[in-house]
Amino acid sequence: MSDEIYTDGIGEITVTGSVVRVDLMTMAVNDKDEEGRLKPAFKQRLFSL
């Protein structure tokens, strides 16, 4: 059985030499902007060497 990671989107992708970093985002249920839309919040970071 494989692990699954759920995310609402990708915040940033950074490539430095042979290292790749991907920041996963989720929509913060308790944090909304002035127009009532959900704000994205950092969830998890993936690394690849």
C-alpha angles and dihedrals in degrees: 000000000000128000116248126208120202120206138164094217151325117277102187141350118206126187118192113172106304094342119098121191123191120188113207120209135202130192110258107232094199097043120072133168124238090275093054097254120138115255121229116244132192112262111168143342125228122203129197121188 
